[in-house]
C-alpha cells in the first residue's frame, strides 16, 4: 500500500509510515493464525476487492480492507499508546488518519478557531478530556513570556502593559458560547473539561430556568454532556455556578474565582454556593480558590453534597465564622487549606463548632497560623484526624503547635519549613500521642539533634517510619546511641 503523499510530510515521514505498516503486517499475520478474522467475511471481502479492482499497483491488494474499523483499532491499540507514534500511524492512508482521530480521547486546544469551525469535532469525535484554557486567550503576535497559575497558561509579549491587560485578550463572549455549544453537540460523552469563563458579570435571575444569552455555552455543556464528571473553571461567578449546576453527575470540581496578582473577578457568594450544592449533589472533591462566601455557603455544601470526601480552600476570602459549617460535612475525609492569609478571626463559641467525625487528613500549606483563636477552632473541628501535615506555615510556634494535642488519634505527622517550632515544642506534643507511627521533620531549623531527649529518642526507635532532616547537618548519631537508629541496618528510613 502506498502512503499518502502530501507536501507537509517528507522522506522521514514516509519512512515512519513504512515502519508502521511493517509492524502492522506482522501483527495481522499473528491474528489470522489465531482465528480472529472470520473466514467467511474474509472470503466475501476478498471477492469484493478482486471484483472491484481495488488496490491497483500490479495486482497488490490492501489487506486492511478485510478488517472492520473495530478490529483494526484493536490491533493498533496493541502496538501503540494513545500519544506515541501518532504521525507515523496517521500518514499511512486516509482511513488510518480517520482511525487515529477515533483513538484520541484528550486534547489541549491552542487555537479556538479549530473548535469554532467544527474541525476539532470532526477530527476527534471521541474526546472525553478537553482543556480549553489556553485557547480562551488570544496570544499576542510576539509572545515571548508565559505566565502560569496552576494549569492556566497566559502568553505575554513582554511589554509594560501585557501583564495587566491580558484579560482584554480573552475571547469574545459570543464566539466563546458558540464554541462551547459545538463542543456540547459533538462530544456528548465528555467527562473532563477545563475552561475560562470569559463572560461579563450579570446579576442572578431565576435559578430554576436555563440561563439565556450569557453563559449559554456553559449551560449547554451542562445539559448535553450528562457524563461530565470533572470540571475546572477559571474566573467563575455566581452566574456561571448557576449555569453548571445542571451537571448532576459532576464529582470533581475546581473553581477559581480570583487569583492575587493574576486576575480579579466577581464575587462567589453564598447564593452561588447554595445553587451549586443543590444542583451538583454528587460532588466528591471540591476546591474553592479565591472564592468568597460564609457559613451559609459551606453549610449548604455539607448538607446537600453528602458524598463530599475532599475539600480544598485556597486563598479563601470566607467571612468570619465559616469553620463551624464544616461540621455539616459528615463524610469529609480530607480538608486542605492552601495559601490562606487567615484561618478564621472570629469562629464563634466553642460549643457551636462541632466536628467532622469522618475526617482522616488535615493539610495546611503556606497558611498564616499566628491567630490562636482561629487555629484552636480548626483543631477542635478536626479533632478526629489521623494524619496531620504542615508545610511552610508561618506563625506556627510552640504555643500554636500545642493546640494539635486536641487531635489525639494522630498516626502520621509531617512538618516541613516550620522554622519557629523548637525541639521542646515538638516533644511536648508527640509524646502525648500513643498511636503515632510515622514522623517526618524537614527544614525546621529550630529543631536540633543536640536537644533530643532520651524520651524522644525512645519514641523514634518504635516508629514505623522516620524522616529526620530538620537541617542539613542533622545526622541523629550521638543523640540516639543505643537505640539502633542512624546505624547500618538500623531503622532510620523506611525502605
Buried (B, 14 or more C-beta within 10 A) or exposed (E): BEBBEEEEBEEEBBEBBEEBBEBBEEBBEEBBEEEEBEEEEBEEBBEEBEEEEEBEEEEEBBBBBBBEEEBBBBBBEEBBEEEEBBEBBBBBBEBBBBBBBBBBBBBBBEBBEBBBEEEBBEBBBEBBBBBBBBBBBBBBEEEEBEBEBBBBBBBBBEEEEBBEEBBEBBBEBEBBBBBBBBBBEBBEEBBBBBBBBBBEEBEBEEBEEBBEEBBBBBBBBBEBBEBBBBBBBBBBBBBBBBBBBBBEEBBBBBBBBBBEEBBEBBBBBBBBBBBBBBBBBBBBBBBBBBBBBBBBBBBBBBBBBEEBBBBBBBBBBBBBBBBBBBBBBEBBBBBBBBBBEBBBEEBBEEEEBBBBEEBBBBBBBBBBBBBEEBBBBBBBBBBBBBBBBBBBBBBBBBEBBBBBBBBEBBBBBBBBBBBBBBBEBBBBBBBEBEEBBBBBBBBBBBBBBEBBEEEBBEBBBEBEEBBBBBBEEBEBEEBBEEBEBBEEEEBBEEE
